[in-house]
Amino acid sequence: MFQALIIHQDDANQQVCELGNISEDQLPEGDVLIAVDYSTLNYKDALAITGKGRIVRSYPMIPGIDLVGQVIDSASERFSTGDQVLLNGFGVGEKHWGGLAERARLKSDWLIPLPQGMTAQQAMMIGTAGYTAMLSVMALQKQGVTPEAGEILVTGANGGVGSYAIRILSRLGYQVVASTGRMSEKDYLISLGATDIIDRESLSQAGKPLQKERWAGVIDCVGSHTLANACATTQYGGVVTACGLAQGMDFPASVAPFILRGVSLIGIDSVMRPLADRIEAWQALYDILQAEDYQSIAVEISLSEAEETAYKLLEGKVRGRVLVKLAKDSSN
């Protein structure tokens, strides 16, 4: 038996989340069994745990869209017992039992090797948030946005994606402007490498289709009016990446920035990303980030603290990344 955070429905069809014990034979199908060292608590996990979003597709469900751990049984040619592997996305924690448990059985096609030199703890300090941030930065780079092009706007800056986006861009020499609703966290954002901080209110209301040009690139974690205004204030030929919807799924914009200024809008999907892209992004994260970067962005909690922390995350009371330790004796 092992511990897991389990979401189920009670007799009144109300969602309940509780810490419990399950056995390996209860785990869903998969060709790799993993002893989980660490998982994380993402925005999507918080929605699932609290029931405030339609994330869970069937019950019972173990949330956790991220995990890292050691293979303890494998029927896959790609992985052997003892291999360190990590996972992000592929519907895990939504349709397939996820990482907030001490064991997980998964399909090997969803897994990649832990980058050589990176610890399990560091991998989940990054998690889907840092991995998504890296995909966003790579999109800007592949579209030719260089540090010399001008300022890069990062919205939702205090969140996990925003925090890592600022740090990665700063490490690469970009000038980063952070947009946040928590101006009290200004010192934190500056410590990550932001050169300017703006209040999210300047972007979160309805605005004109075209506004004064400022940004060479944008990493938007918010959506809705914020994304529309980011596009409207992007320089001619600039690039906007969209990876989040904290403000909403709507996009109340016009085509003006795209046909009059040649602005490009690129969607960033992290869930179903091909393995080659995943491996490239994780290797880039290892190459760019320095040891102190992980500790400055992440906080570690136990599995028993996950539910309470999920509510705090949705209330905007958590900054950066939340690391969940599963292995009782993990030294990674």
C-alpha positions as CSV (number, residue, x, y, z in Angstrom):
1,M,0.0,0.0,0.0
2,F,1.1,3.6,-0.6
3,Q,-0.2,7.1,-0.1
4,A,-2.0,9.1,-2.7
5,L,-4.2,12.2,-3.0
6,I,-7.5,10.8,-4.3
7,I,-10.4,12.7,-5.8
8,H,-13.8,10.9,-5.8
9,Q,-17.5,11.6,-5.7
10,D,-19.6,11.0,-2.6
11,D,-23.2,9.7,-2.5
12,A,-24.5,13.1,-3.4
13,N,-22.2,13.3,-6.5
14,Q,-20.2,16.0,-4.8
15,Q,-16.4,16.0,-5.4
16,V,-14.3,15.0,-2.4
17,C,-10.5,15.1,-2.2
18,E,-8.7,13.2,0.6
19,L,-5.4,11.6,1.4
20,G,-5.6,7.8,1.4
21,N,-3.9,4.5,0.8
22,I,-4.1,2.4,-2.4
23,S,-2.3,-0.7,-3.7
24,E,-0.3,-1.1,-6.9
25,D,-2.9,-3.4,-8.4
26,Q,-5.4,-0.5,-8.3
27,L,-3.2,1.6,-10.6
28,P,-4.4,2.0,-14.2
29,E,-2.8,0.3,-17.2
30,G,0.7,1.3,-18.4
31,D,4.0,-0.4,-19.3
32,V,6.1,1.4,-16.7
33,L,5.8,1.5,-12.9
34,I,7.4,4.4,-11.2
35,A,8.4,5.1,-7.6
36,V,7.6,8.9,-7.5
37,D,10.2,11.1,-5.9
38,Y,8.5,14.5,-6.5
39,S,5.4,15.9,-8.1
40,T,4.2,19.5,-8.2
41,L,1.1,21.6,-7.7
42,N,0.1,23.5,-10.8
43,Y,-2.9,25.8,-11.5
44,K,-4.6,22.9,-13.3
45,D,-4.0,20.6,-10.3
46,A,-5.4,23.2,-8.0
47,L,-8.6,23.5,-10.2
48,A,-8.9,19.7,-10.1
49,I,-8.3,19.4,-6.3
50,T,-10.7,22.1,-5.4
51,G,-13.3,21.2,-8.0
52,K,-13.4,24.8,-9.2
53,G,-12.6,23.7,-12.8
54,R,-13.8,20.9,-15.0
55,I,-10.5,19.2,-15.0
56,V,-11.2,15.6,-13.7
57,R,-12.8,13.5,-16.5
58,S,-13.6,10.4,-14.4
59,Y,-13.6,9.3,-10.8
60,P,-11.7,8.3,-8.8
61,M,-8.7,10.3,-9.9
62,I,-5.2,11.0,-8.6
63,P,-4.2,14.6,-9.6
64,G,-0.7,15.7,-10.5
65,I,0.2,16.6,-14.1
66,D,3.9,16.4,-13.3
67,L,6.1,13.7,-11.8
68,V,9.7,12.5,-11.6
69,G,10.9,9.2,-10.2
70,Q,12.7,5.9,-10.7
71,V,11.4,3.0,-12.8
72,I,10.8,0.0,-10.6
73,D,9.2,-2.2,-13.3
74,S,9.1,-1.8,-17.1
75,A,7.7,-3.7,-20.1
76,S,9.1,-1.0,-22.4
77,E,12.2,-1.2,-24.6
78,R,12.8,2.5,-23.9
79,F,13.3,2.3,-20.1
80,S,14.8,-0.2,-17.6
81,T,14.6,-0.6,-13.9
82,G,16.5,2.1,-12.1
83,D,16.1,4.7,-14.9
84,Q,15.2,8.2,-13.8
85,V,12.2,9.6,-15.8
86,L,9.9,12.6,-15.8
87,L,6.5,13.4,-17.2
88,N,4.5,16.5,-18.1
89,G,1.0,16.5,-19.4
90,F,-0.6,13.9,-21.8
91,G,-3.8,14.1,-19.8
92,V,-2.2,12.6,-16.7
93,G,-4.0,14.0,-13.6
94,E,-7.1,14.5,-15.7
95,K,-7.9,11.3,-17.6
96,H,-5.1,9.1,-16.2
97,W,-4.0,8.8,-12.5
98,G,-1.2,11.3,-11.9
99,G,1.8,12.2,-9.8
100,L,0.4,13.1,-6.4
101,A,1.0,9.5,-5.2
102,E,4.0,7.5,-4.2
103,R,3.6,5.2,-7.2
104,A,2.4,5.7,-10.7
105,R,1.9,3.4,-13.7
106,L,2.2,5.2,-17.0
107,K,2.7,4.7,-20.7
108,S,6.4,4.8,-21.7
109,D,5.4,7.0,-24.7
110,W,4.7,9.8,-22.2
111,L,8.0,9.7,-20.5
112,I,11.4,11.2,-21.2
113,P,14.7,10.6,-19.4
114,L,15.7,13.0,-16.6
115,P,18.4,15.2,-18.2
116,Q,21.8,14.1,-17.2
117,G,23.1,16.2,-14.3
118,M,19.7,17.4,-13.2
119,T,18.3,16.1,-9.9
120,A,14.8,14.9,-9.4
121,Q,14.1,17.8,-7.0
122,Q,15.3,20.3,-9.6
123,A,13.2,18.8,-12.3
124,M,10.0,19.3,-10.3
125,M,11.1,22.7,-9.1
126,I,10.8,23.4,-12.8
127,G,7.8,21.2,-13.6
128,T,5.2,22.0,-16.3
129,A,5.4,25.7,-15.5
130,G,9.1,26.0,-16.2
131,Y,8.9,23.6,-19.1
132,T,6.0,25.8,-20.6
133,A,8.1,28.9,-20.0
134,M,11.0,27.3,-21.9
135,L,8.7,26.4,-24.8
136,S,7.5,30.0,-24.9
137,V,11.1,31.4,-24.9
138,M,12.1,28.9,-27.6
139,A,9.2,30.1,-29.8
140,L,10.4,33.7,-29.5
141,Q,13.9,32.6,-30.4
142,K,12.8,30.6,-33.4
143,Q,10.9,33.6,-34.7
144,G,14.1,35.7,-34.6
145,V,13.4,37.7,-31.4
146,T,16.8,38.5,-30.1
147,P,17.8,40.4,-26.9
148,E,18.7,43.4,-29.1
149,A,15.1,43.6,-30.5
150,G,13.7,45.2,-27.4
151,E,11.7,44.6,-24.3
152,I,9.9,41.3,-23.6
153,L,6.6,41.5,-21.6
154,V,5.8,38.6,-19.3
155,T,2.2,38.6,-17.9
156,G,1.1,36.7,-14.8
157,A,4.6,37.3,-13.6
158,N,4.3,35.9,-10.1
159,G,3.0,32.6,-11.2
160,G,5.2,29.5,-12.0
161,V,5.3,30.1,-15.8
162,G,5.9,33.8,-15.4
163,S,8.6,33.4,-12.8
164,Y,10.6,31.0,-14.9
165,A,10.0,33.0,-18.0
166,I,11.6,36.0,-16.4
167,R,14.5,34.0,-15.1
168,I,15.2,32.2,-18.4
169,L,14.9,35.4,-20.4
170,S,17.2,37.3,-18.0
171,R,19.8,34.5,-18.2
172,L,19.7,34.8,-22.0
173,G,20.3,38.6,-21.9
174,Y,16.8,39.9,-22.6
175,Q,15.2,43.0,-21.0
176,V,12.1,41.8,-19.2
177,V,9.1,43.8,-18.1
178,A,6.9,41.9,-15.6
179,S,3.1,42.5,-15.4
180,T,1.6,41.5,-12.0
181,G,-1.4,42.2,-9.8
182,R,0.8,41.9,-6.8
183,M,3.0,44.9,-6.8
184,S,4.1,44.0,-3.3
185,E,6.1,41.3,-5.0
186,K,8.2,43.8,-6.9
187,D,11.5,42.9,-5.2
188,Y,10.9,39.2,-5.9
189,L,10.4,39.9,-9.7
190,I,13.4,42.1,-9.8
191,S,15.5,39.4,-8.1
192,L,14.4,37.1,-11.0
193,G,15.8,39.5,-13.5
194,A,12.9,41.8,-14.4
195,T,14.1,45.3,-15.4
196,D,10.6,47.0,-15.0
197,I,7.4,46.1,-13.2
198,I,3.9,47.2,-14.4
199,D,0.5,46.8,-12.7
200,R,-1.7,44.3,-14.5
201,E,-4.5,46.9,-14.5
202,S,-2.8,48.7,-17.3
203,L,-3.5,45.7,-19.5
204,S,-6.5,43.9,-18.1
205,Q,-9.2,46.3,-19.3
206,A,-10.7,46.7,-22.8
207,G,-8.3,48.7,-24.9
208,K,-7.9,50.1,-28.5
209,P,-7.1,47.7,-31.3
210,L,-3.8,49.4,-31.9
211,Q,-1.8,51.2,-29.2
212,K,1.7,52.6,-28.8
213,E,4.3,50.0,-29.8
214,R,6.5,48.7,-27.0
215,W,7.2,45.0,-26.9
216,A,9.5,43.0,-29.2
217,G,8.0,39.9,-27.7
218,V,5.4,38.7,-25.2
219,I,4.9,35.7,-23.0
220,D,1.3,35.8,-21.9
221,C,0.0,33.6,-19.2
222,V,-3.3,35.4,-18.7
223,G,-5.4,35.5,-21.9
224,S,-8.6,37.7,-22.3
225,H,-8.1,41.5,-22.4
226,T,-4.5,41.2,-21.3
227,L,-3.5,39.2,-24.3
228,A,-5.5,41.5,-26.6
229,N,-3.7,44.6,-25.2
230,A,-0.3,42.8,-25.3
231,C,-0.9,42.2,-29.1
232,A,-2.0,45.8,-29.6
233,T,1.2,47.2,-28.0
234,T,3.6,44.8,-29.7
235,Q,6.2,46.3,-32.1
236,Y,6.0,45.8,-35.9
237,G,7.0,42.3,-36.6
238,G,7.0,41.3,-32.9
239,V,6.0,37.9,-31.5
240,V,3.4,37.1,-28.9
241,T,3.2,33.7,-27.3
242,A,0.0,32.6,-25.5
243,C,0.2,29.8,-22.9
244,G,-2.3,30.6,-20.1
245,L,-5.8,31.7,-19.3
246,A,-5.8,33.1,-15.8
247,Q,-8.0,36.0,-16.8
248,G,-10.1,34.0,-19.2
249,M,-10.3,32.0,-22.4
250,D,-11.8,34.8,-24.4
251,F,-9.7,36.9,-26.8
252,P,-11.5,40.3,-27.3
253,A,-9.1,41.6,-30.0
254,S,-9.1,42.7,-33.6
255,V,-7.0,41.6,-36.6
256,A,-5.3,45.0,-36.7
257,P,-2.0,44.1,-35.0
258,F,-1.6,41.1,-37.2
259,I,-2.3,42.7,-40.6
260,L,-1.1,46.2,-40.0
261,R,2.0,45.5,-37.9
262,G,2.8,42.0,-38.9
263,V,2.6,40.7,-35.3
264,S,2.7,36.9,-34.9
265,L,0.6,35.1,-32.2
266,I,1.8,31.7,-31.4
267,G,0.0,29.2,-29.1
268,I,2.1,27.2,-26.7
269,D,0.8,23.7,-25.9
270,S,2.7,21.8,-23.3
271,V,0.3,18.8,-22.8
272,M,0.6,16.9,-26.1
273,R,4.0,18.3,-27.2
274,P,6.1,15.8,-29.2
275,L,8.8,14.0,-27.3
276,A,11.6,15.7,-29.4
277,D,10.4,19.1,-28.4
278,R,10.2,18.0,-24.7
279,I,13.7,16.7,-24.7
280,E,15.0,19.9,-26.4
281,A,13.2,22.1,-23.9
282,W,14.4,20.2,-20.8
283,Q,18.0,20.1,-22.1
284,A,17.8,23.9,-22.6
285,L,16.5,24.4,-19.1
286,Y,19.4,22.4,-17.7
287,D,21.9,24.4,-19.8
288,I,20.5,27.8,-18.9
289,L,19.4,27.6,-15.3
290,Q,21.9,27.9,-12.5
291,A,21.8,26.2,-9.1
292,E,20.4,29.2,-7.2
293,D,17.5,29.7,-9.7
294,Y,15.7,26.6,-8.6
295,Q,15.6,27.6,-4.9
296,S,14.5,31.1,-5.6
297,I,11.4,30.1,-7.4
298,A,10.1,27.0,-5.7
299,V,8.8,26.1,-2.3
300,E,8.5,22.5,-1.1
301,I,5.5,20.9,0.7
302,S,4.4,17.4,1.7
303,L,1.5,15.5,0.1
304,S,-0.6,16.2,3.2
305,E,-0.3,19.9,2.5
306,A,-1.4,19.7,-1.1
307,E,-5.1,20.3,-0.7
308,E,-4.8,23.3,1.5
309,T,-2.1,24.8,-0.8
310,A,-4.3,24.3,-3.8
311,Y,-6.9,26.7,-2.4
312,K,-4.2,29.2,-1.6
313,L,-2.9,29.0,-5.1
314,L,-6.3,29.8,-6.6
315,E,-6.6,32.7,-4.2
316,G,-3.4,34.2,-5.5
317,K,-1.5,33.6,-2.2
318,V,1.2,31.4,-3.7
319,R,4.1,32.7,-5.8
320,G,6.4,30.7,-8.1
321,R,6.4,26.9,-8.0
322,V,5.1,24.4,-5.5
323,L,7.1,21.2,-5.2
324,V,5.5,18.2,-3.6
325,K,7.8,15.6,-2.0
326,L,6.6,12.0,-2.2
327,A,9.7,9.9,-1.5
328,K,10.1,9.8,2.2
329,D,13.9,9.2,2.0
330,S,14.6,11.1,-1.2
331,S,17.9,12.9,-1.2
332,N,17.6,14.2,-4.8
